[in-house]
Amino acid sequence: MADNLNFSNDGIIVRPGIMPAKGPEKTLLVSGIGRGGTSLVASVLFHAGVFMGEYLAEAVYEDQEFIAAFNGKHRDALTRLIAARNASHRSWGFKYPGIHVALEYRDVSLFRNPHLIIIFRDPVAVAERTALAEYRKPLVTMRESLDALRSIMAFVENTTAPAMLVSYEKALIKPGVFIDSLANFCGVPLDDSARQALLGAVQPEPKAYVQRARRQYGGMVEVIVDQVLHGWCLEAGTLSPVDLELFVGNTKLLDFKASDFRKDLLSAQFGNGNHGFSVDLRQFHLNPDQRLDICVAGREFVVPGSGKMLPSIIGHSRRA
């Protein structure tokens, strides 16, 4: 009798919904913790023909309309968007890492026949990827990843919708099993050629994803004129001012923002030009042999041009 038992570990747990669904329509909610493998699931569904959004962020398959609705905290906008998708598509989906932060578990009922697809990845790998992408300390991101895993699991347990829990690592090891299980759970028909094509979408961290998922900063510590330090810093993809920290040696002296308008930055097409900074150093009574560093607040990104002694950056012309 024991010989007939299946001890194969496919890394997939399926929980049926409490109430049986009426009709074939489904809304596929793809989530997990940030940088935990959600793009893999969204990519497979997208290439399988599931509508995942009209305005998708390149390589990460994030629906910009749903991101705006969630971030804006406007329930009316969310319900209108859901109604429009229901009218246009029999089944559709979207990807949103950390859905437990954007939605109350009760709000899952806003969606027509919701099906949760939650992917789980080795938390050490998640922490390391987050640290690399966000310029942060891995032990800090590790603690945050573990907290997020507990929170999203509590979210799933509080819902009554069908749920599919997927191991990212097992999906890479057994892509065929992953694709078949996902297609079956989502009600997506696949012929042999479509299934074979999807196998190519199952790959670990494609280069385009790594480049797209990492924060991109630009800037320069430029010059000191009359004991005022000038420079600029911006984050690609946002016009919000970057929070910065001034260090002398290992001592933080000041928190400030790169928010000053500079015509040369605008002419060079650096955002909207509101990314400059000027710091009056006279208040700190610095010695000439002290080293200056400008860092992005809370991250391990040092603005280029930092790390110099005071005399080396005094009196040079300012350049964007």
Order of alpha helices (4+ residues) and beta strands (2+ residues): beta-beta-alpha-alpha-alpha-beta-alpha-beta-alpha-alpha-beta-alpha-alpha-alpha-alpha-beta-beta-beta-beta-beta-alpha-beta-beta-beta
